[in-house]
Amino acid sequence: MTSYEAWRRDFRWDIPERFNIARACCDRWADGSGRVALLLPDGPGITFDELLRQSSRMANVLLAHGIGPADRVGVLLPQAVETVVAHMAIYRVGAIAVPLFQLFGADAIAYRLADCDARAVITDGDGLPKLPAGPLAFTIGAGAVDMLAAMERAGDRHECADTSAEDPALIIYTSGTTGSPKGALHAHRVLIGHLPGVEMPQDLFPQPGDLFWTPADWAWIGGLLDVLLPSLFHGVPVMAHRMTKFDPEEAFHLVARHGIRNLFLPPTALRLMRQVPDPARLGARPRSIGSGGETLGAEMLEWGREAFGVSINEFYGQTECNLVVSSCGALFPPKPGWAGRAVLGHEVSIVEGEIAIRAPDPVMFMRYWNRPEDTTAKFRDGWLMTGDAGEMDGDGFIRFLGRADDVITSAGYRIGPGEVEDCLIRHESVAAAAVIGIPDPMRTEAVAAAVVLRAGHSPSPELEAALQAHVRTRLAGHLYPRHIRFVAELPQTATGKIMRRTLRENWKRLP
């Protein structure tokens, strides 16, 4: 397609009645050809043929231990071959995968496993000490039930469960930006629902020779359903590599060394990579880059073109209903500050100032696990209400202003934090910034900014005044931060989203 309008006009969903993620992402490519499913930076990965054999073995182990349809199984593993095998095995038996972030502490893991009443967890030596008593623990290696040893004894044939597209497949927990994490239950159809939302930001993915990588953990919807599963669905290999601590220069080297063509880079990763001097010298030249979770703004988009030679396509979604708005440089020029237009197959609108998605929708969650009241509250008059403030222009471009609670009301103006943050990071001294509203007797709220400085710059009243003037002259008088605090780091969720609520609560205690 060469026209967004034509593509949108002609698009139709094709959701089969019977559908299983493992059959779609593994079995149909396991044809004996040795097609590569997963690559590793320093060692062999796995082919689809081997993925079928290994996931069948693991499925047989799960069945032998009484794990079957609708049972919840935690997956506490890094980006690794075993993680993909575990997901395929869980879907094969009709169970429900519960991805868990490796950097979670014991309390966070225990909360999620108890909330969904997990029967079992598949982990490794690092994750095992964090597990609570109760769920059956399978480990990759020695300890508890040795999964690899059990798989050696198991048969390598297993007939994939004949699941409906509407049968549950995944529980992905929200990152907890608005209260306790909630388990969003997704059906097998969620993978099909994601496909257009991957194809647009990745400039008409897949193309011959594509190879996908993200530093985002596969425990989150961004890593799992924006990269891993859609790539496998299309038979495109994925690079498995998650750094213990994100190294921005090594990320450039990884892309260049392995010829990675497709990237999902969260805004946090991009901000760190922006600090690498003269990145073009490192030779990273991907075909497409998508980013979502926070607004990037004109400065980051311009830097992305210089650093990578391509335009970064922003997209928007959330755990409950992901990848429903996107830019697509192959079809239309992006608008800095705007996330993009409605992804094919999704109806997106602004309802009472909130971004809303028309229900039903194949990418939409089924319900919150054991939270019927929260599920009901998420919908209004046939729309899923995201809780995110936004606006739409005459061309259908949608701007994400922030969580509804993050929009600042100052002297009668509604101010989204992203625009001010983008302006601040254009200043040579600023590495990162977060903008909030704090109570003000005259204006209702005053714009306030927490700023992380680049190396070589120190806080001072002069710098504070310079930053205020920088915003005032480039944006508008009502947008500049009347209060600035210089901090060492910003409060963030595990997925890198700025926790503005935490910042507001702690503002008076900042230096």
Secondary structure, 3 states (H helix, E strand, C coil): CCCHHHHHHHCCCCCCCECCHHHHHCHHHCCCCCCEEEEECCEEEEEHHHHHHHHHHHHHHHHHCCCCCCCEEEECCCCCHHHHHHHHHHHHCCCEEEECCCCCCHHHHHHHHHHCCCCEEEECCCCHHHCCCCCEEEECCCCCEEHHHHHHHCCCCCCCCCCECCCEEEEEECCCCCCCCCEEEEECCHHHHHHHHHHCCCCCCCCCCCCEECCCCCCCHHHHHHHHHHHHHCCCCEECCCCCCCCHHHHHHHHHHHCCCEEECCHHHHHHHCCCCCHHHHCCCCCEEEEECCCCHHHHHHHHHHHHCCCEEEEEEECCEEEEEECCCCCCCCCCCCCEEECCCCCEEEECCEEEEECCCCCECCEECCCHHHHHHCEECCEEEEEEEEEECCCCCEEEEEEHHHCEEECCEEECHHHHHHHHHCCCCEEEEEEEEEEECCCEEEEEEEEEECCCCCCCHHHHHHHHHHHHHHCCCCCCCCEEEECCCCCECCCCCECHHHHHHHHHHCC
